Amino acid sequence: MEFWRNQTVLVTGGTGSFGKKFVKKILDYDVKKVIVFSRDELKQYEMAQECTDPRIRFFIGDVRDKDRLYRAFDGVDYVVHAAAMKQVPACEYNPFEAVKTNIYGAQNVIEAAIDRGVKRVIALSTDKAAAPINLYGATKLASDKLFVAANSYVGGKETRFAVVRYGNVVGSRGSVVPFFKKMAAEGKKLPITDERMTRFWITLDQGVQFVIDSLARMKGGEIFVPKIPSMKVIDLAKAIAPEAEIEIIGIRPGEKLHETMITEDDARHTVEFDNYYVIIPEFPWCPQEYEKYGIYLPEGFKYTSDTNTEWLTVEELRMLVEEV
């Protein structure tokens, strides 16, 4: 709590599922001000009706616009970068737009943070950034690399950058849960791309708390990965609508059968803690504290959704869906 007291925090993409939950939670940490930075005035208006705390500020802007970020970051202590194009099909069919937001936008956030003297920046990543096969994953991998390498650009300034990487969020906007619910309510078949498909699964509240904790513990350059359970997509369909008929439609363009959060190559410089992993940057300036307290992963280790040791049952998935 002391870490956050009287600090000004800005979240890009602040009207999204993550941003709204983050803003509500971070207000409990006795912060001075929370700035919601996003480009949709309607969503900001709607969020302002729900969140009336006088410490909240709304700032219209786009991460593609470096000048606007310079203005928004004035006097900001901590930045959480959540703005991104996230839908795999949308990125596949609008690749130039995905690059402008996810890569150039990341560069703009980095440069504005350094020049404005922001203390810490943490960027949200995705399991799709590890060994990517679609454009969304590729842009987020590039973004991750930019944020890790940004620690080399700060010179004598105090600004530090890190990344949080986690899997699918239960019930987030655009996720499969509301889609399956809608299809079931209409009495339609639930489309499954492949009955073998697995995914990492995390609740929105868990994801937000992990970001808050990681921002407080970061030294600079780390990629934080939480230990979270896996689930079979077909089990999720059974949990949401056990009576609904399943239709196998085949894997879509850019879609993986299983997801990866730590590749075998990354595992060689990753340390393990009780409930998370830290991928340590391969730079001479990387912090050495993790080598003292964490345990290096064994040779050949990889963290994938199909080889995970923790799995959600149909009943556990049903309970999670009911909660959201």
Beta strands, then each sheet from edge to edge (+ up, - down):
strand 1: 8-12
strand 2: 33-38
strand 3: 56-60
strand 4: 78-81
strand 5: 120-124
strand 6: 160-164
strand 7: 168-169
strand 8: 190-192
strand 9: 198-202
strand 10: 223-226
strand 11: 230-232
strand 12: 246-248
strand 13: 260-262
strand 14: 270-272
strand 15: 276-279
strand 16: 295-296
strand 17: 303-304
sheet 1: 3+ 2+ 1+ 4+ 5+ 6+ 10+ 15- 14+ 16-
sheet 2: 7+ 9+ 11-
sheet 3: 8+ 12+
sheet 4: 13+ 17-
end
